[in-house]
Amino acid sequence: MKSFTRKEEIIKVAAALFREKGYNAVTMRDIAAAMDIKAASLYNHINGKQEILENVIMQVANEFTEAVESVFIKRKEDGCVIDDLRTIIRKHIDITLKYSHALPSLTQDWMHLKEPVKAKFLMMRENYENRFRELIRIGMWQGEIKRIHPEVVLFSILSTLQTLYLWQEKRGRLEENVLKNDMTDVLIQGIIQLPPYLE
């Protein structure tokens, strides 16, 4: 099992507190108390709450970016879009399960980021959505995806994926492979274009 550095421990504990109370309500004293150390000791490892928030958000944002870009690196020009979408959805679920403690910061606390990190995060988020949008449009052009509005498809998939951590928290954790297989099937089956003889 991986052993965490002191800085990584601080970030993980802080992310859990941000999730529980919200970024604004958490103080460095709260983080120190949760770790059973003095607040002054935190500053040996981290500059402050803003640096913690940046680490929490950008670590997850980088993983999402790498996941979607890895699909495009391997993608053939006329390759199967449905397979690529399945891969990205499964990777998104993997990251959500791995960083469930950090997702609230990514979706709610990002507005507390300071520049230039905030602009970088917003650009990464936009690029992630654009990659999905690009695949959806290619899939429609290739006849793999139904001709419905691309933004409706994008919203339906991403809003489900982005709120998965809330649903998991409320309903209890499903076994990982069941979640990945069944959720991917549900999201894909709604948009896949069947051959005319199967419609």
ZIMOQUI-V104505 format. One record per run of one state. SS is the DSSP state (H for helix, E for strand, L for the rest). FROM is the first residue (numbers start at 0). TO is the last residue. If there is no record, write none. Layout:
[[SS FROM TO] [SS FROM TO]]
This chain:
[[L 0 4] [H 5 20] [L 21 21] [H 22 24] [L 25 26] [H 27 34] [L 35 37] [H 38 41] [L 42 47] [H 48 73] [L 74 79] [H 80 97] [L 98 101] [H 102 111] [L 112 115] [H 116 140] [L 141 143] [E 144 144] [L 145 148] [H 149 161] [L 162 162] [H 163 170] [L 171 174] [H 175 188] [L 189 190] [E 191 191] [L 192 194] [H 195 197] [L 198 198]]
